[in-house]
Amino acid sequence: MMSLGSYLIISLILFVIGLVVMLSRKNIVAILLGIELILNAAALNFVAYSRYVTNNLDGHIFSLFIIVVAAAEAAVGLAIVIRFFQIKETIHIDEATQLRN
């Protein structure tokens, strides 16, 4: 059986990978995937602490809210990416600074 430390290490790895992807890529879709990894790491932390420390369902409820926020973020983010691609015909984040008027 996995311990709390194992879950926290997995969560840390997910968070670091998401942060590296988010900071190193210029592709908007890759940045959104990095944000999703960070949100999944936070949800895993909530569930692990809920299971091993407090032994109640509060962490599970928070993780469900995180999943809902991540789904909404993905839907809105992809809609923005599609519209951005229609305007600029690229999905590189450097071109987004030219949209301000």
N, C-alpha and C positions, 0 to 999 in steps of 0.2 A: 504494500500500500504506500502511496506517495505521501510525503510529509508536507507541511506548510512551506518549508524551505524550498522544496522542489518546485512547487507552484510559483513561488516568488522568483526563483531563478528563471523559469520559463517566461514569466511575465516581464522580467527585466530584459531578457533577450528579445522578446517581441517589441518592447518599447524602444530599445536601442536600434533595432533594425528599422522600425518605423521612423525614428528620428533621423537616422542616416539617409534613408530613402527620401524623406521630406526635404532635407537640407541639401542633398547632393544632386537632385534631378531638376531639370528645367522643363520637364514634361508635366503638364497639369494633371493628367490621369495618374502618373506615378506619384505625384504629391498627394492626391486624394487617397491612393492606396496606402501611403505612409501614415496618413491621418487615421485611416481605418485600423491599421495595425496598432497604433497608439491607443485608440479607443478599446480595442480588444484586450490589450494588456491591462488597461484599467478595469475592465469588466472581470477579467480573470482574478485580479487582486481582490475585488469586492467579494466574489464568490468564495475564494480561498479563505479570506479572513472570516467571512460569515460562517463557513463550515468548521474551521479549526479554532477560532478564537471566541466568537460570541455564541455560536451554536443556535442561531435563529435565522430567519429568512430575510432579514433586511438587506443583506448583500445581494441576494438573488433578485430582489425587487429593483435595487439600484442597477444591477447589470441588465435587467430587462429595459429599463429606461435608457441605458447607454446604447443598447442594440437598436431601440427605436430612434434615438438621435442619430446614430450612425446610418441607418437606412434613410432618414430624411436628408442627412448631409450628402449621401451618395446620390439621391434623386435630384436634389437641387444643384449639386456640384456638376453632375453630368449634363443637366440641362444648360447650365452656364457654359460648359465646355463645348457642347454642340453649337450653341449660338455664337460663341467665340470663334469656332472653326468656320462657321458660315461667313463671318465678317472678315477674318484675317487669313483663312486657309492654312492655319498652323495651330499647334497646341503648345507652343513654347511660351513659358511664362514671361520671357523678356519682351514679347510683343504686347503684353497686357498693359504696360505702362503708357502706351500710346492711346489707350481708350479714354483717358481722362480728358475732358474738354472744359 
